[in-house]
Amino acid sequence: MRTASIIAASALLLSGMTKAAEIKVLSTQATQEAYLELVAQFEKASGHKVTTVFTGTLNVQKRLADGEPYDLIIMAGPAIDDQIKLGKAVAGSRVDFAKSGTGLAVRKGTAKPDISSVDALKKTLLTAKSIGYSTGPSGLYMLSVFEKLGISDQVKGKLKQTPSGVFVGTLIAGGETEIGFQQISELVHFAGIDYVGPLPGDLQRMTMFSAGIHAGAKQADAARALVKFITAPAAASVIRKHGLEPA
């Protein structure tokens, strides 16, 4: 395909390296599907090998604090900024990759609630028997949404938060929660659930996911080539296919 050819050619130009490298990446999960498709193209075009650990935001932070060695970090943009301040990522190395809104899903085959307006979403939240949310950026944001709607006290007893690294879809598909919220990109492909839609109107907020070079990177040049590859204009169609928007 033309797009794949353009991306492949870009990788060869951007790499600028004759020796194949193994790039070690630590990433949160919101961009996982799009990233993996792009990485497969990058490996084929560049000859580099990419090994990636996917986990939740809290687990990423813990692994970095524990001193685990990586070449590249991918997580929410503000979290990359925090890692730069902590000295775990190289100053000036943040590159925005893709952004995602927050959406709602239900167990596969069940009725889809109305979330087409702020009032409809509020009613859905008040009538839901249980609500799943994450420990990542979408989960923290949903807590602020409940506050904005003035229903924090009413929904508090119905909330169930996933451990770091566990998809909210797991709660929904397993019947542990009636509805659940997470980054749209983490809901649209999850087996056993039906994606309902995004948060309505002004309640929606896009989270930017970014890459940063690890301060102890052994393959910094190859990692930069990977970043250039996955953020190239030709990668946009792959990013959109997986429920994300290009940065």
C-alpha positions as CSV (number, residue, x, y, z in Angstrom):
1,M,0.0,0.0,0.0
2,R,1.1,3.6,-0.7
3,T,0.9,4.7,2.9
4,A,2.9,1.8,4.1
5,S,5.5,2.4,1.5
6,I,5.8,6.1,2.5
7,I,6.2,5.2,6.1
8,A,8.8,2.5,5.3
9,A,10.8,4.9,3.2
10,S,10.6,7.5,6.0
11,A,11.9,5.0,8.5
12,L,14.9,4.2,6.4
13,L,15.7,7.9,6.0
14,L,15.1,8.7,9.6
15,S,17.1,5.9,11.1
16,G,20.4,6.9,9.6
17,M,21.9,3.8,11.2
18,T,23.4,0.7,9.5
19,K,23.6,-1.5,12.6
20,A,20.3,-3.0,13.9
21,A,19.4,-2.0,17.4
22,E,17.1,-3.4,20.1
23,I,14.9,-0.6,21.3
24,K,13.3,-1.1,24.8
25,V,10.1,0.8,25.3
26,L,7.9,1.3,28.4
27,S,4.3,2.4,27.5
28,T,0.9,2.9,28.9
29,Q,-1.9,1.2,27.1
30,A,-4.1,3.9,25.5
31,T,-2.0,4.0,22.2
32,Q,-1.2,0.2,22.2
33,E,-3.1,-1.0,19.1
34,A,-2.0,1.9,16.8
35,Y,1.6,1.8,18.2
36,L,1.9,-2.0,17.6
37,E,0.8,-1.7,14.0
38,L,3.2,1.1,13.3
39,V,6.1,-0.7,15.1
40,A,5.6,-3.7,12.9
41,Q,6.1,-1.5,9.9
42,F,9.1,0.3,11.5
43,E,10.9,-3.0,12.3
44,K,10.4,-4.3,8.8
45,A,11.7,-1.0,7.2
46,S,14.5,-0.2,9.6
47,G,15.8,-3.6,10.7
48,H,15.6,-2.5,14.3
49,K,13.9,-4.7,16.9
50,V,11.4,-3.1,19.4
51,T,10.6,-4.7,22.7
52,T,7.7,-3.0,24.5
53,V,6.3,-3.4,28.0
54,F,2.6,-2.2,28.3
55,T,1.2,-1.4,31.6
56,G,-0.9,1.2,33.5
57,T,0.3,4.7,34.4
58,L,1.0,3.9,38.1
59,N,3.0,0.8,37.1
60,V,5.0,2.8,34.6
61,Q,5.8,5.4,37.2
62,K,6.9,2.7,39.6
63,R,9.1,0.9,37.1
64,L,10.8,4.2,36.3
65,A,11.3,5.1,39.9
66,D,12.8,1.6,40.5
67,G,15.4,2.4,37.9
68,E,14.4,-0.2,35.2
69,P,16.3,0.5,32.0
70,Y,14.5,1.6,28.8
71,D,15.2,3.6,25.7
72,L,11.8,5.2,25.2
73,I,8.8,6.1,27.4
74,I,5.2,6.6,26.1
75,M,2.5,8.0,28.4
76,A,0.3,11.0,28.8
77,G,2.1,14.2,27.9
78,P,2.0,15.8,31.4
79,A,3.4,12.5,32.8
80,I,6.3,12.7,30.4
81,D,6.9,16.2,31.6
82,D,6.9,14.9,35.2
83,Q,9.5,12.3,34.3
84,I,11.7,15.0,32.7
85,K,11.5,16.9,36.0
86,L,12.4,13.8,37.9
87,G,15.4,13.2,35.7
88,K,14.1,10.0,34.2
89,A,13.5,11.4,30.7
90,V,15.7,13.7,28.6
91,A,14.9,17.3,28.7
92,G,13.4,18.5,25.4
93,S,12.8,15.0,24.2
94,R,9.0,15.0,24.5
95,V,7.2,14.4,21.2
96,D,3.4,14.2,21.1
97,F,2.1,11.1,19.5
98,A,-1.7,10.8,19.6
99,K,-4.6,12.0,21.6
100,S,-7.8,10.3,22.8
101,G,-11.1,11.3,24.3
102,T,-12.9,9.4,27.1
103,G,-15.8,7.2,26.3
104,L,-18.4,4.8,27.8
105,A,-19.0,1.1,27.1
106,V,-21.4,-1.6,28.2
107,R,-21.3,-5.4,28.2
108,K,-21.7,-6.8,24.7
109,G,-25.4,-7.2,23.7
110,T,-26.8,-5.1,26.5
111,A,-28.8,-1.9,26.0
112,K,-26.8,1.1,25.2
113,P,-27.6,4.1,27.6
114,D,-28.2,7.6,26.3
115,I,-25.2,9.8,26.7
116,S,-25.9,12.2,23.8
117,S,-26.1,15.2,26.1
118,V,-24.8,16.3,29.5
119,D,-28.3,15.8,31.1
120,A,-28.6,12.4,29.5
121,L,-25.2,11.3,30.8
122,K,-26.1,12.6,34.3
123,K,-29.3,10.5,34.2
124,T,-27.3,7.4,33.0
125,L,-24.8,7.8,35.8
126,L,-27.5,8.2,38.5
127,T,-29.5,5.1,37.3
128,A,-26.5,2.9,36.6
129,K,-26.0,0.1,39.3
130,S,-22.2,0.2,39.0
131,I,-19.6,2.3,37.2
132,G,-16.1,1.2,36.2
133,Y,-13.2,3.6,35.8
134,S,-9.4,3.5,35.6
135,T,-6.3,4.5,37.6
136,G,-5.0,6.4,34.5
137,P,-5.7,9.8,33.1
138,S,-9.3,9.0,32.1
139,G,-10.2,7.7,35.6
140,L,-8.8,10.8,37.3
141,Y,-10.7,12.9,34.8
142,M,-14.0,11.1,35.4
143,L,-13.8,11.9,39.1
144,S,-13.8,15.6,38.1
145,V,-16.7,15.0,35.7
146,F,-18.8,13.6,38.6
147,E,-17.9,16.6,40.6
148,K,-18.8,19.0,37.8
149,L,-22.2,17.3,37.4
150,G,-22.7,17.6,41.2
151,I,-23.2,13.8,41.7
152,S,-20.0,12.7,43.4
153,D,-21.8,11.7,46.6
154,Q,-24.6,9.9,44.7
155,V,-22.2,7.7,42.6
156,K,-19.4,7.2,45.1
157,G,-20.8,3.9,46.4
158,K,-21.2,2.5,42.8
159,L,-17.7,3.2,41.6
160,K,-15.2,0.4,41.0
161,Q,-11.6,1.3,40.0
162,T,-9.3,-1.1,38.1
163,P,-5.8,-1.9,39.4
164,S,-3.1,-0.2,37.3
165,G,-2.6,-2.1,34.0
166,V,-6.1,-3.7,34.0
167,F,-8.5,-2.4,31.3
168,V,-11.9,-1.2,32.4
169,G,-13.3,-3.5,29.7
170,T,-12.4,-6.4,32.0
171,L,-14.9,-5.1,34.6
172,I,-17.6,-4.6,32.0
173,A,-17.2,-7.8,30.1
174,G,-17.1,-9.8,33.3
175,G,-20.3,-8.2,34.6
176,E,-18.6,-6.5,37.5
177,T,-19.8,-3.1,36.4
178,E,-22.8,-2.2,34.3
179,I,-21.0,0.7,32.5
180,G,-17.4,1.8,32.4
181,F,-15.3,4.8,31.2
182,Q,-11.8,4.8,29.7
183,Q,-9.9,6.2,26.8
184,I,-11.9,5.5,23.7
185,S,-8.9,3.7,22.1
186,E,-8.9,1.3,25.0
187,L,-12.6,0.5,24.6
188,V,-13.2,0.2,20.8
189,H,-11.2,-3.1,20.4
190,F,-11.9,-4.8,23.7
191,A,-13.7,-8.2,23.4
192,G,-17.0,-8.7,25.2
193,I,-18.1,-5.1,25.4
194,D,-19.9,-2.6,23.1
195,Y,-18.5,0.9,22.8
196,V,-21.4,3.4,23.3
197,G,-19.8,6.8,22.5
198,P,-17.7,9.7,23.8
199,L,-18.5,12.0,26.6
200,P,-20.9,14.7,25.3
201,G,-20.1,18.3,24.6
202,D,-17.9,20.3,26.9
203,L,-17.5,17.4,29.2
204,Q,-15.1,15.8,26.7
205,R,-11.4,16.3,27.2
206,M,-8.7,15.0,24.9
207,T,-5.6,13.4,26.6
208,M,-2.4,13.8,24.7
209,F,0.0,10.8,24.7
210,S,3.6,11.5,24.1
211,A,7.0,9.9,23.9
212,G,10.2,10.8,25.7
213,I,13.7,9.4,25.6
214,H,14.7,7.7,28.8
215,A,17.6,9.4,30.6
216,G,19.6,6.1,30.6
217,A,18.8,5.1,27.0
218,K,21.4,2.9,25.4
219,Q,19.8,3.2,21.9
220,A,18.7,6.9,22.0
221,D,19.3,7.4,18.2
222,A,17.2,4.4,17.3
223,A,14.5,5.4,19.7
224,R,14.4,8.9,18.1
225,A,14.0,7.2,14.7
226,L,11.1,5.2,16.1
227,V,9.5,8.4,17.4
228,K,9.9,10.1,14.1
229,F,8.3,7.1,12.4
230,I,5.2,6.8,14.5
231,T,4.6,10.6,14.5
232,A,5.1,11.0,10.7
233,P,2.1,12.4,8.7
234,A,1.8,9.1,6.9
235,A,1.1,7.4,10.3
236,A,-2.2,9.4,10.7
237,S,-4.5,6.8,9.1
238,V,-3.2,4.0,11.4
239,I,-3.7,6.2,14.4
240,R,-7.2,7.2,13.5
241,K,-8.1,3.6,12.7
242,H,-7.6,2.7,16.4
243,G,-9.8,5.3,18.0
244,L,-7.1,8.0,18.4
245,E,-6.4,11.3,16.7
246,P,-2.9,12.3,15.5
247,A,-1.1,14.8,17.7
